Amino acid sequence: MTKPSDGRSWWGWGTEAGALSTAECDELLTRTTTLLPDHDFTDHAPPDPRSLPVPAPRIRVPDTLAALVSDDQVDRLAHARGKAYRDIVRNLAGDVGHVPDLVARPRDERDVVSLLDFCTTSDIALIPYGGGSSVVGGVEPRFDGPSISLDLAALDRVQEIDPVSRTARIQGGVYGPDLESQLRPSGFTLRHFPQSFEFSTLGGWLATRSGGHFATLYTHIDDLTESMRVVTGAGISESRRLPGSGAGPSPDRLFLGSEGTLGIITEAWMRLQSRPTYGATASITFTDYERAVAATRAIAQAGLYPSNCRLLDGGEALINAGKMTAGLLIVAFESADHPIDAWMQRAVAIAADHGGTVESMRNRDDAADDSSGAWKSSFIRMPYQRDALVRRSMLAETFETAITWDRFAQFHAAVTTAANDAIARVCGSGRGVVTCRFTHVYPDGPAPYYGIYAGGRRGSLLAQWDDIKAAVSEAIAAAGGTITHHHAVGRDHRPWYDRQRPEPFADALRATKTALDPAGILNPGVLLDP
């Protein structure tokens, strides 16, 4: 089967073939020019990776492992960073920085154990690598010592399906599309679709506690995990398959979100769902943003559990859905068991009570030519759009967080003010916009996702972005939000994560790291200091 690594862009998102077409670029630049008419949109193409000064590997593996490793220059560059804004900027500038000495591709769990043993005894950092779609510095060897990037793509099989319990035993290296294609003949789906779905793996989702596309109920990969098998420096940890348990702290919760610092996730039993046959989507517009927020909260607290409940503010609706409105709420329901008309009717009625107007409503199989369809298309293409803008010296990136409903208005004002002030300070007054959308909603609060689009200066983009990133992150932390809702901590969020976590928990995490990774070689610098 063709791997997602085939044709992958070494410097940016996705594949070379998937990049924006000329027509898409022209349309994007037309929209962006209306926001920043005096920006210099000159395109700067990425360098030839083989022309870059990549240092020679410092590691020689034993003959028993030689067939598992690659020292190819482009391969190493492609595994050196994730896909964050600052990664793209450095790649476009030909800034090599730290690069893994080797890329290792284990064929099975035995190879994983052998590679971990070698790195432990040789004091070589080992960085687990799923799809490399991290946007927080999660796979970057940001240190001076030798390192190996452990690419788990060969562990890509659905090994067993239990149709009675509706679960499956799945290897950690399988990419999203491949996973779903293997489940499809059984009539099941994992139903976990993060924006990175095409270029991320089950193990990566588990290691980063990823959030899927669906807005309510089963939003995080945590909700879908029955048990996990993890290779650690102290042996293999495999939890018991159970629908639930009150037997002490959960072993799975220990490794969910551990970001490759405690062990290497080789497989997991995951909870499946039947594929939906009923579905409907409604696009609802509002003339007042506060009433749109209130409507979203009411729907989230009504026990309806829509599959999508995504609120776009005016800027987000204009840029990514082409709609002039104070708020655009996209609500969707789906089911494999029953018609969902009553649920949709109730959601629409709640929105109407708060001043919402239904712009369109369509069934599952109807053509998606309304605002929700435009948003979905833009959502899928958004990372490619970001790359096209970065090539043209734009600051274009996102921040995601979560806060309780009672604090949202004050929180939102603080974050948007901090972002706008930072843009004015580093880019100039009137040279950027800040947008917001809710990606997930819970009965007790939303997960706001802020977009920043600003005119940058070639040669200064990294410093400009770091300044804005720090200002917004400080505002999020000061206002009581989480530094990340579904993008993980990595290395970029460490300063604010350290302040968010309770100190007794930090001590316990350090002790766990010592017990499971006594040599301290697993992804150093993530979650904890090396």
N, C-alpha and C positions, 0 to 999 in steps of 0.2 A: 504494500500500500504506500502511496506517495506521502511523504512526511511534510508537515508544514515548514520544515527547515529548507525544503527544496524551493529555490527562488526567493528566499527571504531577503529582505533588505538588511544589509549589515549596519546601516547608519540610522534607519528610521523605522517607522511602524510597518508591520505586515510584509507584503511581498512587493517586489519591484513592479510586477504586472498590475497590482492592485492600486498603485498610486493614482492620484487624480488625473483624469484625462485633460486635454487642452480645454475642452468645453467646460468641464467642471471647474478648472482653475479660473477661467475667464468669468464664470458666474460668481465664484467665491470672491474674486478681486473686485468685481463690480459692487457687491454688497459691502465689502470691507472699505472700499474707497469712499462710500457715502459717509462712513463713520470717521475716516481719517483722510480727508482729501489731499493733505499736503505731505503724506508719507511717501518715502522712496521705496517703491515695490520692486526694485531690481532683484532678479532671481540669482541666487548663488548656489550652484550645483555642488553636490558632495564630491570630495576628492576620490581618486582611485585608491582603494584601500591598500593595494600592493605597493603604492608609492610612499606609504607612511613609515616612519622609523620605529618599527616594532622591535623591542629588544629580543634577543635570543632566549630560548627557554633555559631556566636554571635547574631543571629537574631531569634526572634520568631514572626511568622506572625499571624495575626488574623485567627480565624477558617474559615472565609469566603474565605481565600486564601490558606488554608492548602493543598487542593487537587492539587494546581498548582505547588507546590515546591518540590524539592528533596534535601536531604542533604547527599546523597550517596557519599562516599569518591572518588570513581573512576569517577563518574559523575562530581564532583567538580573539580578534577584534569584535566579532559578532557576539561573543560571550562575555565581553568585558563590561558591558553596561546594559541597563534596561532600556525603557522607552520614555523616560521622563523628559520634560522640556530641556533641562540642563544637559541630559545625555545627548539629545539631538543637536543642540548648539555646539557642544564640544566635538561631536563627530563631524559636523559640517565644517568646523574650523581645522580639522585634521589634528586635534589635540589628543594624542594617544593616551597619555596618563598611565594608569596602572592597567596591566593586561594579564590575564591568567597565563601561566607558563604552558599549560597543557589543557586540552579539553578531553575529558574521559567520557566514554559512552558504554556503561555496563550493559551486558546482554541479559542479565538476570540478577536476582538478589545475591547469589554467591559472589558475583563480580562486585557488587556494592560493598559487601563485607570485606573482600580482599582489598579494594581501593581504600576503604576507611582504615583498615589495619595498616596499610603502607603509609598513609598520610600521618597516622597517629605516631608510628614509630619513627618517622622521618621528620616530624615537626613541620608539616606542610599544610597550609590552610586548604580546606575542602569546602567548596561552595555549591550546594545543591542548586540545580538549574532546571526549571520546568520548561516554560515557553519563553522565558526572558522578557515578559511584558511588564515587569516591575516599573512603577513610576516613582519609587521612593529610595532608589539606591540599594535595593535588596539583593542584587546579584553582582555588585561591583566590588572587586578586590581593592578597597580603598586603604591600602596599607603597603608597606615596602617589602614584606617577605614573600617567598614563593607561594604559589597557589595553583590549584587545579579546579576547573569548573566541571562539575559532575552533571552531565546532560543525561536525563533519565528517559529520553524519548523512546528507547527500545523496549521499555517496560510498558507496553501499550495495549494490553489485552483485557477484555472482559472475560474473566476466567470461569465464572460460575454465576448462574442466575437461579434464585429461589423464588419461583412464581407464587408459591403459597404465602410466604412472608412478604413478598414483593420487595426483594432486596437483591443485590448483586455484589460479588467479589470482584474488584476492579484494580488493576495495576496503576500505580501512581503517575506513570509517565504518559498516559493516554491524553491526547488533545481532545478538546471539546467536540468537534465535528466527528472525529473517529469514534469517540465514545458513543455518541448518539446513533451513529450508523450501525454499531454493533448491537445496541439495545433494540433498534427499530423492529427487527423480525419478531421479537417477543411481545411487541405491543406496548413496551414500557419506555419511559423516559426518566432521566435524572431530574429534568426540568430546572437546570441551573445554567443560566445564560448571562454571565457577565459581559460587559462590552468587549472584553478581551477574549471571548469564547473561542474564536477561531485560532488564536495564537497563545493559548494557555492550557495548562494540564490539571488533571484532578489533584495530583500531589501539590501543585502550586496553589490551587484553591484552598486545600486543607491547611497548608502551611501559612497562608496569609489570612485565613478566615474571610474569604471573599464573599461579597454580596452579589447575588444574581440580579437579573433584570426585573424580576417580579417584586412588586412594591410592598406587599403585606404577607402575613402569615409565615411561609417558608422563604425567608429572604436571604438568610446566610447559609453557607455550606454546613455550618454547625448543625442546623436543623435536619440535615439529610444524612448525617453520619451515624452508623450503627456500631462500627468498631474499626480499629486501625492497627496496622502492623508497621513498626518503625525499627530501623536498624540504628542502634546507638553505640557509643563507645563502651558501654557496659553490657552489651548483649542486645538481643531482639526483644522488643516489647510488643506484645499482641494482646489487645483487650478482648474480653468475651463478647460474643454477639448477644445483645439483649435489647428489647424495645425500650427499656428504662431500668434504672437501678438507683437505689439509695445507699449503696455500699461504699461509703466514704467519698472523698473527692474523685471526680471522674478521670480515669487515665487518658481518655481521648481529649478532654479539655486541656490537659497538660501540653499536648502536642499541637492542637489546633491553634494556629497563630504563632507558633514557635519559630517560623521563618528559617528553618534549616539550622537553627543553633543548638538544638537538643538531639536531633537525629534525622534520619533520611526516611521519608515515608515511601514505602515500596508498594503497599496495597491497602485497600480499605473495603469494608462492607458498607454499601451505601443504600439508603432507602429510595425506592423507585416509585413512580406514579404511572397510572395508565395514561395513554396519550389522549389529549382532549379532543372531543368531537363537537362540542358546543362552544360558541364564543361570540362576543360582541364588543364593540368599542364605540365610545362616544367622545366627541370633542366639545367642551363647554367653555364659553368665554365669559369674562367678567369685566365690568367697567371700574371695579375697585379692587385693588390687590388685597387689602385687609379682609374683605368679604370672601375673596377667593381662598385665602388661608383658612378662614373660619369654616368654609364649606368642606375643604379637604380634611380638616380635623374632625368634623362631624361624621364624614364618611368613614374615616379611619376608626372612629369610636363606635360605629353602629354595628359592628360584628358582621359586616358583609364580606370582608376579605377579598377585595378586587385584586386581580392579577396585576393590574397596572393602575396606579393612582398618582400620576405625575403632574405636578403643578409647575408651569413655566411662567416666570414673570414677564413683563412687557419686553425687556431687552432680549431675553432668551427666545420668546415667541417670535420676535421679528427676525433675529439672526438665523435661527434654526428651523423655523416653521413658516416664515414669511407672513406672519399674522400680526396686524396692528390691534393690540388689546392690552388691558392692564394685567390680565392673567388668563392663561389657557390651561384648563384642566383636562387631561386625557385619562379617561376611566375605562377599564376593560375588565371583563369577566370571562372565565372559561371553565369547562367541566368535561370530564369523561363520562359522567354518570347521568346528568339531568340538564334540562333547559335552564338557562340563566336569566330569562326575561324578567322575572320578579326582582331579582337582585339589581339588575340594571335599572329597572323602573324606580326602585327605591333610591338608588344613588342619584339618579337624575332629579328626583323630587327633592332630595336634600340640597342639591346644588341650586335648584330653582328657589328654594326657601332663602337662600343666601344671595340671590340676585344673579345667578348663573343662567345663561341662555345656551341651549343646545345648538351648536353650529352644524353638527352632522352626527349621524349614528349609522353604523354599518355592522353587518354580521361577519362572522369569521372568514368566509370565503369571498366577500365582496372586494372589489378593487379599492386599494388604499390611496385614493386621490384627494383626501381631505387634509386638514392640519395635522392629524395624528399620523397619517401616512408620510407627510413631509418631514415630521419630526423623526419618525423611525428611520427613514432613509438617511437623514442628517446624522442621527445617533450612530449608525453603523459606519458612516464615512468620516465621522468627526476626527479620529486620530490621523487619518490621511490629510484632512483639511488643516489640522494643526501643523503637520510637517510642511505643507505647502506655504503656510504663513511664516513659519520659522525660516524657511529658505529666503523669505523676503523681509527679513529683519523685524518680524512682528513678535511681540510678547503675547503668547496665546496658550493658556494653561488653566487648570482647574484646581479648586480646593474643595474637599468634601468633609463633612462633619455631621454631628447630630446634637440635638438639644431638646429639652422638654417644651411642650406647648406653652406653658405659662411664661417662659422666658424668651420665646422666639422673637417677638417684636423688638425687644431691647437688644437681644443678641444680633439679630439681622442688621439693625441700625449700626451697631458697633463694628461689625465685620465690614459692611459696605463702606462705612466712613473711613476705616483704616485702609481699605483697598484703594479707594479713590484718592485719599491723601498721599498714599505711597506712589500711585501712578503719577500724580501731579508733581511730586518731588523728584522722581527719577526720570520721568519722560516728558514732563511739561504739562501745563494746564490744558485741559480739553483734548488730551491725546490718548484717551482710552475710555473703555466702558466696563462696567461690572454687571454681570447677570446672575440670576439665581434660578435653580429649579429644585424641586424635591425629587430625589431618586427613590426614596422609600418613606413610608409613613407608618407609624406605630400608634396604638391608642394613647401613649403618653408623650409622643413627640415626633417631629419630622427629621429627615436627614437632608439638610440643604447642601446643594452642590453649586459652588460659585465658579463662574467663568470670568476670566480676565482677558480682555483683548486691548492691546495698547501698541503704540508705535515705538519701536526700540531703535537703537543705534548699533549698526554693525560694528563689532569689536568690543562692544560694551554690554551685549545682551546678557551674558552670564551674571555680571555684577548687578545689572538692573533687576533681573529676575530674582536673584538671591535677596535683594533688598525688599522687594514686594512680598516674596515668600515669608520672610522673617516678620514683616509687619502684620500680615494677615494671620499668621500662625500665633503671634503674640496676642492679637485681638481675640482669636478663638479660645485660647487658653485662659485669658483673663476673664472672658465672659462665661466660662464654665462649660464650654463645648468639648467634645472629644477631638483630639488632633487628627484622628482618622476614623471614618466609619467603615470603609471597606477596601482601602488601598494599602493597609499594613503600615508598619513603622519604618522598616529598612534602616538606612543610615541618615536619610534626610529629615525624618521626624524625631530623631532621638532626643534633641534638647527638650522638646515639649512633652514627649512621652515620659521622660524621666520625672517631670514635674507632675504628670497626671497620675501615675501609678502610686499606690501607697508604699511607703518605705519598708514596712514589714514584708510586703509581697516582694519587693525588689530583693530583699535579703534572701527570701525563700527561693526566688528565681536563680540567684547566683549560686546557691547551694545545689539546686537541681542541675544547673549547668556543670558544676564541678563533678557531680555524681555520674551524669550521663555522658559527658565529654571531658574526661579528666585531663586530656592533653590540650584542650581549648582550641581545637583546630577547625571546628565547624562554624563556618560563616562568621568570622571574628568581626566584632564591631556592631553587629545587629542585636538589638534589644539590650545588650550588655557590653561593657568595655571589654576589649580583648584580655 
